[in-house]
Amino acid sequence: MEHYEAENLAMFNMQEIGARIACLRRERDLTQAELAEHLGISYQAVSSWERGASMPDISKLVDLARALHTTVDALLGSEAEEKAEVTELAPEVTGHAAWAVEHAADAPKDKKRLDMKLVTQLAPFLPAAELEKLAMEARDEVNYDALRRLAPFLRTRTLEQLLDSCNGKIDQRSLRALAPFLSTQYLDALLDRCEMMDTDMIRALAPFVRQETLMKLINRLREA
């Protein structure tokens, strides 16, 4: 770590590093919240890294690399040389958290005890497995706004299942926010169904898609 001076971290491409962190996190089957807890930081910090909005603090790089089963050099790409926002909860909402954990497993499948709004409010307080059960129970009420809030706490496969339940075309704000949480294959297929995007949107998505998909987006922009 000694050869990584703090001021030199700016030389690295933040979007590329963010995409690498997101990919490795998904490979470890971790949510942003779980990775953040392991590192002793907020999930908003992890979200900021993965979106390419900021870099991990130099003091966290070794722990981050270990958590993702890689090296600092591989994380930064030097070997090859190459918000989520927190929901403010009313006191009565926080009181549901323990009850939700206790009853998530045995709630009747044909009777939803929690709606999607409350699921999103409880997300920071629930274990990932119980949150996913509740989210799937309320999937008929899911929308893109709810998924933007839930994404840091859900595993990739669950998020993609919930996305499949959404009606209507995904908006660009949601697409940009959810891209770091989706598998490359799912995101590529999703983009094939999206309307044409502007250059800023394509640039934001570039770290998370295959080159073939990126070229398709560029060609669609050229033809417009």
mmCIF file of the C-alpha atoms, coordinates in Angstrom:
data_MODEL
# 
_entry.id   MODEL 
# 
loop_
_atom_site.group_PDB 
_atom_site.id 
_atom_site.type_symbol 
_atom_site.label_atom_id 
_atom_site.label_alt_id 
_atom_site.label_comp_id 
_atom_site.label_asym_id 
_atom_site.label_entity_id 
_atom_site.label_seq_id 
_atom_site.pdbx_PDB_ins_code 
_atom_site.Cartn_x 
_atom_site.Cartn_y 
_atom_site.Cartn_z 
_atom_site.occupancy 
_atom_site.B_iso_or_equiv 
_atom_site.pdbx_formal_charge 
_atom_site.auth_seq_id 
_atom_site.auth_comp_id 
_atom_site.auth_asym_id 
_atom_site.auth_atom_id 
_atom_site.pdbx_PDB_model_num 
ATOM 1   C CA . MET A 1 1   ? 0.000   0.000   0.000   1.00 0.00 ? 1   MET A CA 1 
ATOM 2   C CA . GLU A 1 2   ? 2.936   2.319   0.563   1.00 0.00 ? 2   GLU A CA 1 
ATOM 3   C CA . HIS A 1 3   ? 3.263   3.117   -3.133  1.00 0.00 ? 3   HIS A CA 1 
ATOM 4   C CA . TYR A 1 4   ? -0.311  4.419   -3.329  1.00 0.00 ? 4   TYR A CA 1 
ATOM 5   C CA . GLU A 1 5   ? -0.136  8.026   -2.218  1.00 0.00 ? 5   GLU A CA 1 
ATOM 6   C CA . ALA A 1 6   ? -3.535  9.540   -1.469  1.00 0.00 ? 6   ALA A CA 1 
ATOM 7   C CA . GLU A 1 7   ? -3.058  12.340  -3.961  1.00 0.00 ? 7   GLU A CA 1 
ATOM 8   C CA . ASN A 1 8   ? -2.266  9.848   -6.731  1.00 0.00 ? 8   ASN A CA 1 
ATOM 9   C CA . LEU A 1 9   ? -5.578  8.025   -6.470  1.00 0.00 ? 9   LEU A CA 1 
ATOM 10  C CA . ALA A 1 10  ? -7.066  10.740  -8.659  1.00 0.00 ? 10  ALA A CA 1 
ATOM 11  C CA . MET A 1 11  ? -5.105  9.279   -11.586 1.00 0.00 ? 11  MET A CA 1 
ATOM 12  C CA . PHE A 1 12  ? -7.363  6.226   -11.666 1.00 0.00 ? 12  PHE A CA 1 
ATOM 13  C CA . ASN A 1 13  ? -10.617 6.091   -13.603 1.00 0.00 ? 13  ASN A CA 1 
ATOM 14  C CA . MET A 1 14  ? -13.290 6.217   -10.902 1.00 0.00 ? 14  MET A CA 1 
ATOM 15  C CA . GLN A 1 15  ? -16.021 4.779   -13.124 1.00 0.00 ? 15  GLN A CA 1 
ATOM 16  C CA . GLU A 1 16  ? -13.897 1.784   -14.089 1.00 0.00 ? 16  GLU A CA 1 
ATOM 17  C CA . ILE A 1 17  ? -12.953 1.109   -10.470 1.00 0.00 ? 17  ILE A CA 1 
ATOM 18  C CA . GLY A 1 18  ? -16.571 1.515   -9.412  1.00 0.00 ? 18  GLY A CA 1 
ATOM 19  C CA . ALA A 1 19  ? -17.703 -0.998  -12.025 1.00 0.00 ? 19  ALA A CA 1 
ATOM 20  C CA . ARG A 1 20  ? -14.983 -3.403  -10.866 1.00 0.00 ? 20  ARG A CA 1 
ATOM 21  C CA . ILE A 1 21  ? -16.107 -3.104  -7.226  1.00 0.00 ? 21  ILE A CA 1 
ATOM 22  C CA . ALA A 1 22  ? -19.736 -3.689  -8.223  1.00 0.00 ? 22  ALA A CA 1 
ATOM 23  C CA . CYS A 1 23  ? -18.827 -6.741  -10.313 1.00 0.00 ? 23  CYS A CA 1 
ATOM 24  C CA . LEU A 1 24  ? -16.684 -8.305  -7.568  1.00 0.00 ? 24  LEU A CA 1 
ATOM 25  C CA . ARG A 1 25  ? -19.334 -7.598  -4.945  1.00 0.00 ? 25  ARG A CA 1 
ATOM 26  C CA . ARG A 1 26  ? -21.956 -9.377  -7.025  1.00 0.00 ? 26  ARG A CA 1 
ATOM 27  C CA . GLU A 1 27  ? -19.592 -12.310 -7.564  1.00 0.00 ? 27  GLU A CA 1 
ATOM 28  C CA . ARG A 1 28  ? -19.283 -12.622 -3.772  1.00 0.00 ? 28  ARG A CA 1 
ATOM 29  C CA . ASP A 1 29  ? -23.093 -12.482 -3.550  1.00 0.00 ? 29  ASP A CA 1 
ATOM 30  C CA . LEU A 1 30  ? -22.947 -9.478  -1.234  1.00 0.00 ? 30  LEU A CA 1 
ATOM 31  C CA . THR A 1 31  ? -25.330 -6.560  -1.054  1.00 0.00 ? 31  THR A CA 1 
ATOM 32  C CA . GLN A 1 32  ? -23.934 -3.043  -0.765  1.00 0.00 ? 32  GLN A CA 1 
ATOM 33  C CA . ALA A 1 33  ? -25.164 -2.973  2.813   1.00 0.00 ? 33  ALA A CA 1 
ATOM 34  C CA . GLU A 1 34  ? -23.377 -6.225  3.672   1.00 0.00 ? 34  GLU A CA 1 
ATOM 35  C CA . LEU A 1 35  ? -20.096 -5.032  2.161   1.00 0.00 ? 35  LEU A CA 1 
ATOM 36  C CA . ALA A 1 36  ? -20.445 -1.714  3.968   1.00 0.00 ? 36  ALA A CA 1 
ATOM 37  C CA . GLU A 1 37  ? -21.049 -3.445  7.305   1.00 0.00 ? 37  GLU A CA 1 
ATOM 38  C CA . HIS A 1 38  ? -17.949 -5.584  6.783   1.00 0.00 ? 38  HIS A CA 1 
ATOM 39  C CA . LEU A 1 39  ? -15.875 -2.442  6.178   1.00 0.00 ? 39  LEU A CA 1 
ATOM 40  C CA . GLY A 1 40  ? -17.457 -0.418  8.985   1.00 0.00 ? 40  GLY A CA 1 
ATOM 41  C CA . ILE A 1 41  ? -18.795 2.280   6.661   1.00 0.00 ? 41  ILE A CA 1 
ATOM 42  C CA . SER A 1 42  ? -22.178 3.380   5.310   1.00 0.00 ? 42  SER A CA 1 
ATOM 43  C CA . TYR A 1 43  ? -23.794 1.702   2.331   1.00 0.00 ? 43  TYR A CA 1 
ATOM 44  C CA . GLN A 1 44  ? -24.033 5.189   0.779   1.00 0.00 ? 44  GLN A CA 1 
ATOM 45  C CA . ALA A 1 45  ? -20.221 5.192   0.576   1.00 0.00 ? 45  ALA A CA 1 
ATOM 46  C CA . VAL A 1 46  ? -20.212 1.876   -1.282  1.00 0.00 ? 46  VAL A CA 1 
ATOM 47  C CA . SER A 1 47  ? -22.943 3.180   -3.588  1.00 0.00 ? 47  SER A CA 1 
ATOM 48  C CA . SER A 1 48  ? -20.851 6.277   -4.302  1.00 0.00 ? 48  SER A CA 1 
ATOM 49  C CA . TRP A 1 49  ? -17.817 4.131   -5.219  1.00 0.00 ? 49  TRP A CA 1 
ATOM 50  C CA . GLU A 1 50  ? -19.802 1.891   -7.546  1.00 0.00 ? 50  GLU A CA 1 
ATOM 51  C CA . ARG A 1 51  ? -21.376 4.849   -9.341  1.00 0.00 ? 51  ARG A CA 1 
ATOM 52  C CA . GLY A 1 52  ? -17.919 6.306   -9.908  1.00 0.00 ? 52  GLY A CA 1 
ATOM 53  C CA . ALA A 1 53  ? -18.791 9.387   -7.875  1.00 0.00 ? 53  ALA A CA 1 
ATOM 54  C CA . SER A 1 54  ? -15.945 8.914   -5.389  1.00 0.00 ? 54  SER A CA 1 
ATOM 55  C CA . MET A 1 55  ? -12.938 6.715   -4.633  1.00 0.00 ? 55  MET A CA 1 
ATOM 56  C CA . PRO A 1 56  ? -12.471 4.447   -1.619  1.00 0.00 ? 56  PRO A CA 1 
ATOM 57  C CA . ASP A 1 57  ? -10.400 6.068   1.077   1.00 0.00 ? 57  ASP A CA 1 
ATOM 58  C CA . ILE A 1 58  ? -6.800  4.875   0.887   1.00 0.00 ? 58  ILE A CA 1 
ATOM 59  C CA . SER A 1 59  ? -7.117  3.485   4.425   1.00 0.00 ? 59  SER A CA 1 
ATOM 60  C CA . LYS A 1 60  ? -9.950  1.176   3.267   1.00 0.00 ? 60  LYS A CA 1 
ATOM 61  C CA . LEU A 1 61  ? -8.351  -0.242  0.113   1.00 0.00 ? 61  LEU A CA 1 
ATOM 62  C CA . VAL A 1 62  ? -6.677  -3.263  1.740   1.00 0.00 ? 62  VAL A CA 1 
ATOM 63  C CA . ASP A 1 63  ? -9.813  -4.231  3.684   1.00 0.00 ? 63  ASP A CA 1 
ATOM 64  C CA . LEU A 1 64  ? -11.941 -3.729  0.578   1.00 0.00 ? 64  LEU A CA 1 
ATOM 65  C CA . ALA A 1 65  ? -9.665  -5.919  -1.538  1.00 0.00 ? 65  ALA A CA 1 
ATOM 66  C CA . ARG A 1 66  ? -9.710  -8.666  1.108   1.00 0.00 ? 66  ARG A CA 1 
ATOM 67  C CA . ALA A 1 67  ? -13.493 -8.536  1.392   1.00 0.00 ? 67  ALA A CA 1 
ATOM 68  C CA . LEU A 1 68  ? -13.777 -8.953  -2.386  1.00 0.00 ? 68  LEU A CA 1 
ATOM 69  C CA . HIS A 1 69  ? -11.075 -11.679 -2.506  1.00 0.00 ? 69  HIS A CA 1 
ATOM 70  C CA . THR A 1 70  ? -8.764  -9.675  -4.742  1.00 0.00 ? 70  THR A CA 1 
ATOM 71  C CA . THR A 1 71  ? -5.699  -7.432  -4.480  1.00 0.00 ? 71  THR A CA 1 
ATOM 72  C CA . VAL A 1 72  ? -5.429  -3.669  -4.295  1.00 0.00 ? 72  VAL A CA 1 
ATOM 73  C CA . ASP A 1 73  ? -3.594  -3.648  -7.640  1.00 0.00 ? 73  ASP A CA 1 
ATOM 74  C CA . ALA A 1 74  ? -6.362  -5.673  -9.303  1.00 0.00 ? 74  ALA A CA 1 
ATOM 75  C CA . LEU A 1 75  ? -9.026  -3.486  -7.696  1.00 0.00 ? 75  LEU A CA 1 
ATOM 76  C CA . LEU A 1 76  ? -7.450  -0.315  -9.053  1.00 0.00 ? 76  LEU A CA 1 
ATOM 77  C CA . GLY A 1 77  ? -6.697  -1.876  -12.417 1.00 0.00 ? 77  GLY A CA 1 
ATOM 78  C CA . SER A 1 78  ? -2.987  -1.135  -12.104 1.00 0.00 ? 78  SER A CA 1 
ATOM 79  C CA . GLU A 1 79  ? -1.972  -4.747  -12.774 1.00 0.00 ? 79  GLU A CA 1 
ATOM 80  C CA . ALA A 1 80  ? -3.310  -4.404  -16.295 1.00 0.00 ? 80  ALA A CA 1 
ATOM 81  C CA . GLU A 1 81  ? -2.254  -0.748  -16.377 1.00 0.00 ? 81  GLU A CA 1 
ATOM 82  C CA . GLU A 1 82  ? -4.842  -0.018  -17.809 1.00 0.00 ? 82  GLU A CA 1 
ATOM 83  C CA . LYS A 1 83  ? -27.400 8.262   -2.786  1.00 0.00 ? 83  LYS A CA 1 
ATOM 84  C CA . ALA A 1 84  ? -28.953 5.542   -2.376  1.00 0.00 ? 84  ALA A CA 1 
ATOM 85  C CA . GLU A 1 85  ? -30.785 7.819   -0.117  1.00 0.00 ? 85  GLU A CA 1 
ATOM 86  C CA . VAL A 1 86  ? -31.681 6.867   3.464   1.00 0.00 ? 86  VAL A CA 1 
ATOM 87  C CA . THR A 1 87  ? -35.376 6.866   4.189   1.00 0.00 ? 87  THR A CA 1 
ATOM 88  C CA . GLU A 1 88  ? -36.243 8.934   7.241   1.00 0.00 ? 88  GLU A CA 1 
ATOM 89  C CA . LEU A 1 89  ? -38.482 6.727   9.349   1.00 0.00 ? 89  LEU A CA 1 
ATOM 90  C CA . ALA A 1 90  ? -41.302 7.687   11.616  1.00 0.00 ? 90  ALA A CA 1 
ATOM 91  C CA . PRO A 1 91  ? -41.028 6.118   15.110  1.00 0.00 ? 91  PRO A CA 1 
ATOM 92  C CA . GLU A 1 92  ? -44.004 3.851   14.461  1.00 0.00 ? 92  GLU A CA 1 
ATOM 93  C CA . VAL A 1 93  ? -42.304 2.441   11.350  1.00 0.00 ? 93  VAL A CA 1 
ATOM 94  C CA . THR A 1 94  ? -39.154 1.369   13.176  1.00 0.00 ? 94  THR A CA 1 
ATOM 95  C CA . GLY A 1 95  ? -41.339 -0.514  15.630  1.00 0.00 ? 95  GLY A CA 1 
ATOM 96  C CA . HIS A 1 96  ? -42.390 -2.873  12.818  1.00 0.00 ? 96  HIS A CA 1 
ATOM 97  C CA . ALA A 1 97  ? -38.865 -4.106  12.111  1.00 0.00 ? 97  ALA A CA 1 
ATOM 98  C CA . ALA A 1 98  ? -38.644 -6.798  14.795  1.00 0.00 ? 98  ALA A CA 1 
ATOM 99  C CA . TRP A 1 99  ? -42.178 -7.941  14.011  1.00 0.00 ? 99  TRP A CA 1 
ATOM 100 C CA . ALA A 1 100 ? -41.350 -8.175  10.305  1.00 0.00 ? 100 ALA A CA 1 
ATOM 101 C CA . VAL A 1 101 ? -38.331 -10.405 10.944  1.00 0.00 ? 101 VAL A CA 1 
ATOM 102 C CA . GLU A 1 102 ? -40.336 -12.640 13.263  1.00 0.00 ? 102 GLU A CA 1 
ATOM 103 C CA . HIS A 1 103 ? -43.241 -13.113 10.867  1.00 0.00 ? 103 HIS A CA 1 
ATOM 104 C CA . ALA A 1 104 ? -41.603 -12.989 7.416   1.00 0.00 ? 104 ALA A CA 1 
ATOM 105 C CA . ALA A 1 105 ? -41.049 -16.745 7.221   1.00 0.00 ? 105 ALA A CA 1 
ATOM 106 C CA . ASP A 1 106 ? -44.506 -17.879 8.318   1.00 0.00 ? 106 ASP A CA 1 
ATOM 107 C CA . ALA A 1 107 ? -46.713 -15.203 6.707   1.00 0.00 ? 107 ALA A CA 1 
ATOM 108 C CA . PRO A 1 108 ? -49.358 -16.790 4.446   1.00 0.00 ? 108 PRO A CA 1 
ATOM 109 C CA . LYS A 1 109 ? -48.334 -16.483 0.798   1.00 0.00 ? 109 LYS A CA 1 
ATOM 110 C CA . ASP A 1 110 ? -51.806 -15.315 -0.217  1.00 0.00 ? 110 ASP A CA 1 
ATOM 111 C CA . LYS A 1 111 ? -51.942 -12.540 2.346   1.00 0.00 ? 111 LYS A CA 1 
ATOM 112 C CA . LYS A 1 112 ? -49.524 -9.601  2.203   1.00 0.00 ? 112 LYS A CA 1 
ATOM 113 C CA . ARG A 1 113 ? -48.913 -8.191  5.665   1.00 0.00 ? 113 ARG A CA 1 
ATOM 114 C CA . LEU A 1 114 ? -46.587 -5.437  4.482   1.00 0.00 ? 114 LEU A CA 1 
ATOM 115 C CA . ASP A 1 115 ? -46.889 -3.209  1.429   1.00 0.00 ? 115 ASP A CA 1 
ATOM 116 C CA . MET A 1 116 ? -43.907 -2.223  -0.707  1.00 0.00 ? 116 MET A CA 1 
ATOM 117 C CA . LYS A 1 117 ? -43.691 1.265   0.801   1.00 0.00 ? 117 LYS A CA 1 
ATOM 118 C CA . LEU A 1 118 ? -43.170 -0.154  4.273   1.00 0.00 ? 118 LEU A CA 1 
ATOM 119 C CA . VAL A 1 119 ? -40.729 -2.763  2.946   1.00 0.00 ? 119 VAL A CA 1 
ATOM 120 C CA . THR A 1 120 ? -38.527 0.029   1.554   1.00 0.00 ? 120 THR A CA 1 
ATOM 121 C CA . GLN A 1 121 ? -38.682 1.864   4.884   1.00 0.00 ? 121 GLN A CA 1 
ATOM 122 C CA . LEU A 1 122 ? -37.684 -1.243  6.823   1.00 0.00 ? 122 LEU A CA 1 
ATOM 123 C CA . ALA A 1 123 ? -34.876 -2.221  4.432   1.00 0.00 ? 123 ALA A CA 1 
ATOM 124 C CA . PRO A 1 124 ? -31.959 -0.746  6.453   1.00 0.00 ? 124 PRO A CA 1 
ATOM 125 C CA . PHE A 1 125 ? -33.059 -2.649  9.559   1.00 0.00 ? 125 PHE A CA 1 
ATOM 126 C CA . LEU A 1 126 ? -33.696 -6.156  8.205   1.00 0.00 ? 126 LEU A CA 1 
ATOM 127 C CA . PRO A 1 127 ? -31.362 -9.074  7.427   1.00 0.00 ? 127 PRO A CA 1 
ATOM 128 C CA . ALA A 1 128 ? -30.988 -9.508  3.672   1.00 0.00 ? 128 ALA A CA 1 
ATOM 129 C CA . ALA A 1 129 ? -32.746 -12.894 3.572   1.00 0.00 ? 129 ALA A CA 1 
ATOM 130 C CA . GLU A 1 130 ? -35.817 -11.643 5.458   1.00 0.00 ? 130 GLU A CA 1 
ATOM 131 C CA . LEU A 1 131 ? -35.960 -8.429  3.430   1.00 0.00 ? 131 LEU A CA 1 
ATOM 132 C CA . GLU A 1 132 ? -35.940 -10.429 0.207   1.00 0.00 ? 132 GLU A CA 1 
ATOM 133 C CA . LYS A 1 133 ? -38.838 -12.610 1.421   1.00 0.00 ? 133 LYS A CA 1 
ATOM 134 C CA . LEU A 1 134 ? -40.880 -9.534  2.247   1.00 0.00 ? 134 LEU A CA 1 
ATOM 135 C CA . ALA A 1 135 ? -40.025 -7.810  -1.029  1.00 0.00 ? 135 ALA A CA 1 
ATOM 136 C CA . MET A 1 136 ? -41.040 -10.871 -3.044  1.00 0.00 ? 136 MET A CA 1 
ATOM 137 C CA . GLU A 1 137 ? -44.331 -11.099 -1.123  1.00 0.00 ? 137 GLU A CA 1 
ATOM 138 C CA . ALA A 1 138 ? -45.083 -7.474  -2.062  1.00 0.00 ? 138 ALA A CA 1 
ATOM 139 C CA . ARG A 1 139 ? -43.808 -7.781  -5.645  1.00 0.00 ? 139 ARG A CA 1 
ATOM 140 C CA . ASP A 1 140 ? -47.223 -6.999  -7.162  1.00 0.00 ? 140 ASP A CA 1 
ATOM 141 C CA . GLU A 1 141 ? -46.808 -3.453  -5.827  1.00 0.00 ? 141 GLU A CA 1 
ATOM 142 C CA . VAL A 1 142 ? -43.214 -2.973  -6.920  1.00 0.00 ? 142 VAL A CA 1 
ATOM 143 C CA . ASN A 1 143 ? -42.190 0.065   -8.962  1.00 0.00 ? 143 ASN A CA 1 
ATOM 144 C CA . TYR A 1 144 ? -38.927 1.585   -10.125 1.00 0.00 ? 144 TYR A CA 1 
ATOM 145 C CA . ASP A 1 145 ? -38.821 4.149   -7.313  1.00 0.00 ? 145 ASP A CA 1 
ATOM 146 C CA . ALA A 1 146 ? -39.059 1.371   -4.725  1.00 0.00 ? 146 ALA A CA 1 
ATOM 147 C CA . LEU A 1 147 ? -36.327 -0.649  -6.447  1.00 0.00 ? 147 LEU A CA 1 
ATOM 148 C CA . ARG A 1 148 ? -33.948 2.332   -6.455  1.00 0.00 ? 148 ARG A CA 1 
ATOM 149 C CA . ARG A 1 149 ? -34.350 2.468   -2.672  1.00 0.00 ? 149 ARG A CA 1 
ATOM 150 C CA . LEU A 1 150 ? -34.135 -1.289  -2.148  1.00 0.00 ? 150 LEU A CA 1 
ATOM 151 C CA . ALA A 1 151 ? -31.210 -2.012  -4.484  1.00 0.00 ? 151 ALA A CA 1 
ATOM 152 C CA . PRO A 1 152 ? -28.385 -1.515  -1.931  1.00 0.00 ? 152 PRO A CA 1 
ATOM 153 C CA . PHE A 1 153 ? -29.955 -4.155  0.316   1.00 0.00 ? 153 PHE A CA 1 
ATOM 154 C CA . LEU A 1 154 ? -30.933 -6.829  -2.241  1.00 0.00 ? 154 LEU A CA 1 
ATOM 155 C CA . ARG A 1 155 ? -28.914 -9.535  -3.936  1.00 0.00 ? 155 ARG A CA 1 
ATOM 156 C CA . THR A 1 156 ? -28.642 -9.271  -7.695  1.00 0.00 ? 156 THR A CA 1 
ATOM 157 C CA . ARG A 1 157 ? -30.895 -12.215 -8.493  1.00 0.00 ? 157 ARG A CA 1 
ATOM 158 C CA . THR A 1 158 ? -33.702 -10.896 -6.261  1.00 0.00 ? 158 THR A CA 1 
ATOM 159 C CA . LEU A 1 159 ? -33.462 -7.385  -7.689  1.00 0.00 ? 159 LEU A CA 1 
ATOM 160 C CA . GLU A 1 160 ? -33.710 -8.771  -11.214 1.00 0.00 ? 160 GLU A CA 1 
ATOM 161 C CA . GLN A 1 161 ? -36.757 -10.862 -10.309 1.00 0.00 ? 161 GLN A CA 1 
ATOM 162 C CA . LEU A 1 162 ? -38.457 -7.780  -8.897  1.00 0.00 ? 162 LEU A CA 1 
ATOM 163 C CA . LEU A 1 163 ? -37.520 -5.765  -11.977 1.00 0.00 ? 163 LEU A CA 1 
ATOM 164 C CA . ASP A 1 164 ? -39.275 -8.362  -14.114 1.00 0.00 ? 164 ASP A CA 1 
ATOM 165 C CA . SER A 1 165 ? -42.451 -7.584  -12.149 1.00 0.00 ? 165 SER A CA 1 
ATOM 166 C CA . CYS A 1 166 ? -42.393 -3.856  -12.959 1.00 0.00 ? 166 CYS A CA 1 
ATOM 167 C CA . ASN A 1 167 ? -44.867 -2.586  -15.497 1.00 0.00 ? 167 ASN A CA 1 
ATOM 168 C CA . GLY A 1 168 ? -43.959 0.018   -18.092 1.00 0.00 ? 168 GLY A CA 1 
ATOM 169 C CA . LYS A 1 169 ? -40.646 1.077   -19.563 1.00 0.00 ? 169 LYS A CA 1 
ATOM 170 C CA . ILE A 1 170 ? -37.823 1.823   -17.184 1.00 0.00 ? 170 ILE A CA 1 
ATOM 171 C CA . ASP A 1 171 ? -36.950 5.503   -16.949 1.00 0.00 ? 171 ASP A CA 1 
ATOM 172 C CA . GLN A 1 172 ? -33.397 6.729   -17.452 1.00 0.00 ? 172 GLN A CA 1 
ATOM 173 C CA . ARG A 1 173 ? -32.998 7.833   -13.830 1.00 0.00 ? 173 ARG A CA 1 
ATOM 174 C CA . SER A 1 174 ? -33.830 4.327   -12.610 1.00 0.00 ? 174 SER A CA 1 
ATOM 175 C CA . LEU A 1 175 ? -31.695 2.688   -15.258 1.00 0.00 ? 175 LEU A CA 1 
ATOM 176 C CA . ARG A 1 176 ? -28.651 4.704   -14.246 1.00 0.00 ? 176 ARG A CA 1 
ATOM 177 C CA . ALA A 1 177 ? -29.257 4.077   -10.528 1.00 0.00 ? 177 ALA A CA 1 
ATOM 178 C CA . LEU A 1 178 ? -29.806 0.322   -10.896 1.00 0.00 ? 178 LEU A CA 1 
ATOM 179 C CA . ALA A 1 179 ? -27.019 -0.462  -13.393 1.00 0.00 ? 179 ALA A CA 1 
ATOM 180 C CA . PRO A 1 180 ? -24.319 -1.166  -10.745 1.00 0.00 ? 180 PRO A CA 1 
ATOM 181 C CA . PHE A 1 181 ? -26.565 -3.762  -9.097  1.00 0.00 ? 181 PHE A CA 1 
ATOM 182 C CA . LEU A 1 182 ? -27.486 -5.799  -12.197 1.00 0.00 ? 182 LEU A CA 1 
ATOM 183 C CA . SER A 1 183 ? -25.635 -8.629  -13.879 1.00 0.00 ? 183 SER A CA 1 
ATOM 184 C CA . THR A 1 184 ? -24.072 -7.747  -17.221 1.00 0.00 ? 184 THR A CA 1 
ATOM 185 C CA . GLN A 1 185 ? -26.340 -10.186 -19.054 1.00 0.00 ? 185 GLN A CA 1 
ATOM 186 C CA . TYR A 1 186 ? -29.509 -8.770  -17.516 1.00 0.00 ? 186 TYR A CA 1 
ATOM 187 C CA . LEU A 1 187 ? -28.470 -5.162  -18.109 1.00 0.00 ? 187 LEU A CA 1 
ATOM 188 C CA . ASP A 1 188 ? -27.588 -5.897  -21.750 1.00 0.00 ? 188 ASP A CA 1 
ATOM 189 C CA . ALA A 1 189 ? -31.024 -7.443  -22.331 1.00 0.00 ? 189 ALA A CA 1 
ATOM 190 C CA . LEU A 1 190 ? -32.718 -4.546  -20.564 1.00 0.00 ? 190 LEU A CA 1 
ATOM 191 C CA . LEU A 1 191 ? -30.942 -1.997  -22.748 1.00 0.00 ? 191 LEU A CA 1 
ATOM 192 C CA . ASP A 1 192 ? -32.069 -3.793  -25.890 1.00 0.00 ? 192 ASP A CA 1 
ATOM 193 C CA . ARG A 1 193 ? -35.644 -2.901  -24.911 1.00 0.00 ? 193 ARG A CA 1 
ATOM 194 C CA . CYS A 1 194 ? -34.933 0.727   -23.986 1.00 0.00 ? 194 CYS A CA 1 
ATOM 195 C CA . GLU A 1 195 ? -35.504 3.782   -26.096 1.00 0.00 ? 195 GLU A CA 1 
ATOM 196 C CA . MET A 1 196 ? -32.573 5.753   -27.512 1.00 0.00 ? 196 MET A CA 1 
ATOM 197 C CA . MET A 1 197 ? -30.305 7.419   -24.946 1.00 0.00 ? 197 MET A CA 1 
ATOM 198 C CA . ASP A 1 198 ? -28.243 10.564  -24.991 1.00 0.00 ? 198 ASP A CA 1 
ATOM 199 C CA . THR A 1 199 ? -24.459 10.693  -24.735 1.00 0.00 ? 199 THR A CA 1 
ATOM 200 C CA . ASP A 1 200 ? -24.452 11.388  -20.986 1.00 0.00 ? 200 ASP A CA 1 
ATOM 201 C CA . MET A 1 201 ? -26.570 8.309   -20.312 1.00 0.00 ? 201 MET A CA 1 
ATOM 202 C CA . ILE A 1 202 ? -24.410 6.087   -22.520 1.00 0.00 ? 202 ILE A CA 1 
ATOM 203 C CA . ARG A 1 203 ? -21.286 7.349   -20.759 1.00 0.00 ? 203 ARG A CA 1 
ATOM 204 C CA . ALA A 1 204 ? -22.798 6.565   -17.339 1.00 0.00 ? 204 ALA A CA 1 
ATOM 205 C CA . LEU A 1 205 ? -23.721 3.018   -18.381 1.00 0.00 ? 205 LEU A CA 1 
ATOM 206 C CA . ALA A 1 206 ? -20.483 2.226   -20.246 1.00 0.00 ? 206 ALA A CA 1 
ATOM 207 C CA . PRO A 1 207 ? -18.619 0.630   -17.286 1.00 0.00 ? 207 PRO A CA 1 
ATOM 208 C CA . PHE A 1 208 ? -21.429 -1.858  -16.691 1.00 0.00 ? 208 PHE A CA 1 
ATOM 209 C CA . VAL A 1 209 ? -22.191 -3.230  -20.172 1.00 0.00 ? 209 VAL A CA 1 
ATOM 210 C CA . ARG A 1 210 ? -20.383 -5.396  -22.699 1.00 0.00 ? 210 ARG A CA 1 
ATOM 211 C CA . GLN A 1 211 ? -18.511 -3.705  -25.533 1.00 0.00 ? 211 GLN A CA 1 
ATOM 212 C CA . GLU A 1 212 ? -20.955 -5.195  -28.023 1.00 0.00 ? 212 GLU A CA 1 
ATOM 213 C CA . THR A 1 213 ? -23.887 -3.603  -26.215 1.00 0.00 ? 213 THR A CA 1 
ATOM 214 C CA . LEU A 1 214 ? -22.051 -0.305  -25.909 1.00 0.00 ? 214 LEU A CA 1 
ATOM 215 C CA . MET A 1 215 ? -21.458 -0.233  -29.670 1.00 0.00 ? 215 MET A CA 1 
ATOM 216 C CA . LYS A 1 216 ? -25.156 -0.931  -30.280 1.00 0.00 ? 216 LYS A CA 1 
ATOM 217 C CA . LEU A 1 217 ? -26.068 2.069   -28.166 1.00 0.00 ? 217 LEU A CA 1 
ATOM 218 C CA . ILE A 1 218 ? -23.560 4.262   -29.982 1.00 0.00 ? 218 ILE A CA 1 
ATOM 219 C CA . ASN A 1 219 ? -24.819 3.129   -33.391 1.00 0.00 ? 219 ASN A CA 1 
ATOM 220 C CA . ARG A 1 220 ? -28.412 3.837   -32.385 1.00 0.00 ? 220 ARG A CA 1 
ATOM 221 C CA . LEU A 1 221 ? -27.341 7.324   -31.382 1.00 0.00 ? 221 LEU A CA 1 
ATOM 222 C CA . ARG A 1 222 ? -25.571 7.831   -34.715 1.00 0.00 ? 222 ARG A CA 1 
ATOM 223 C CA . GLU A 1 223 ? -28.617 6.741   -36.696 1.00 0.00 ? 223 GLU A CA 1 
ATOM 224 C CA . ALA A 1 224 ? -31.005 9.036   -34.849 1.00 0.00 ? 224 ALA A CA 1 
# 
